[in-house]
Amino acid sequence: MGKGQKKYSAVEVLEIIDKYFYMKRALGLHVESPYSYSVTADYDNLGMPRGNGVGDPTFRQAFSGVYDILSEPIANEFKRKIRFIDERIPFIRKHREMTVLHWKLSGMKTKHIAELEGITERHVRRILKEISEKMSEMSVMSEMSNVS
C-alpha cells in the first residue's frame, strides 16, 4: 500500500466488495455481468432491430454521457476503492474464496452464488466476511511495513 492510501476496516471492505460492480459501471469501465445474457433475439421476426439494442440511436444518444455525471471527488474515491480490492485479489488463495469473490465482484447476488456453489447463503456471507477481514488485515500490515 502506497503513501496516502486509506486503511479500511473489515466492515468497510465488505461494503466495497458489495458495491464493486456498481462502482466500476458508474465509472464507465467494462464489466461483464453474470445476469447479462439474452434469451431473445436482437431482431424481431420481420428482421427489424429490437428497441434499446444495437439499432436504437436515440437510446445510445440519451445515455452516451451518463458517466460524466459523477463528480471528480466521487470518481476518485471509486477508483481508490476499486484499486484497493484489485491489489489484494492475488493474495486470496483458497479456491472457494476465489470463486465466491469472483462472482460477488461480478455483481452476482449472494443467493445465486450459494445456488451455483452448492452451499448456503450463510456460508457465502461467512466466506465474504473472512475475505474482507483478510483484506483489511493486509492494509494494516502494509501500513505497518511502510512505517519502518
Secondary structure as GFF3:
##gff-version 3
##sequence-region A 1 148
A	DSSP	alpha_helix	10	26	.	.	.	ID=ss1
A	DSSP	alpha_helix	57	62	.	.	.	ID=ss2
A	DSSP	three_ten_helix	66	69	.	.	.	ID=ss3
A	DSSP	alpha_helix	72	88	.	.	.	ID=ss4
A	DSSP	three_ten_helix	89	91	.	.	.	ID=ss5
A	DSSP	alpha_helix	95	105	.	.	.	ID=ss6
A	DSSP	alpha_helix	110	117	.	.	.	ID=ss7
A	DSSP	alpha_helix	121	147	.	.	.	ID=ss8
###
